[in-house]
Amino acid sequence: MGDPAKVKTTLEIPNSLFRRAKATAARRGQTMQAFVTSAVESKLNSDAKAEEEKPWIAFAGVFEDDKKKSQSILTAIKEVCEQVDPEDWK
């Protein structure tokens, strides 16, 4: 049996993206599993860092019953708040 801390899954991605990923993994001497794991970790870490750099997101809130309205409001808040100097938040 495999490692209980791992999950086996199937993903559907465009052929061109698969070929690029496979070629990149090969150039780096990595398996596809290692490459995809690294890529997903990198993306998640990058997203988390971006959220940390935008403290206004924590105050924006959402409308549970209206996702479209929430996204519209979050977009408007983002546009305004990105004009604020991050140093002002410290």
N, C-alpha and C positions, 0 to 999 in steps of 0.2 A: 504494500500500500504506500501511497505517497505521504508526504509530510502533512500532518493534520493541521498545520498552520497555513496551508496553502489551499487555494480553491482552483479547480480546473474549470475553464469556461471557454466558450466559443464566441468570437467576435466577427462581425462582417464589416470589412473595410474595403474601400476602393482598391482595385488591382494595382493601380499606379502607386498608391501609398504603400501597399504591401511590398511591392518590388523595391521601392526606395528604402523602406525599413530593413528589409532583408539584406540589401546591398550594404547599407550602413553598418548593420550588425556584423556582417562578414568582414568588412574593412577593419572593424574594431576588435575582431577576434571574439565576438560575443555570440551566444545563442540568441535566437529570437526571443525566447522567454526572458533572458537577462536584459536584452535591449528594451523590450516592451515594459518590463517592470521598472527599469531605470527611467524610461520616458514618462511613465505615469507618475512616478514619484516626483520627478522634476516638475511636471506640470502642476501637481497638487501643492508642492512647496512654493512654486512661483505664485500660484493663486492666493495661497495663505499669506505670503509676504505682501502681495498687492493689497489685500484686505487690511492688513496691519498698517499699511502706509496711508489708508484712507479711513481715519477714525470716524468720520461723519456717517459711514455706513451703519454703524451700531445705533445711531440715533434716527435713522430714516424710517424704520418700521415698515410693515406691509399690511395689506388688506387680505386677510385669509380667504375671503369669499370672492375676491375679484383680482385675479393675478394680472390681468391686462392693466387695470388701474394702478396696481402696485408698481408694475414695471415702468409705466409712464411717469409716475411720481419719482421713483428712484432715478430714472434717467434725468429728470429735471434737477433733482437735488445734486446728482453727480456733476452735471454741467456747471452749476453754480459753485459748488464746493471745490471743484478742481481749480478754481481761480484763486483759492485761498493758499497762502504760503504755508507749507507743512510745518515750518518752524513756529507758526502761530499756535499750533495745537499742543506744543510742549509746555 
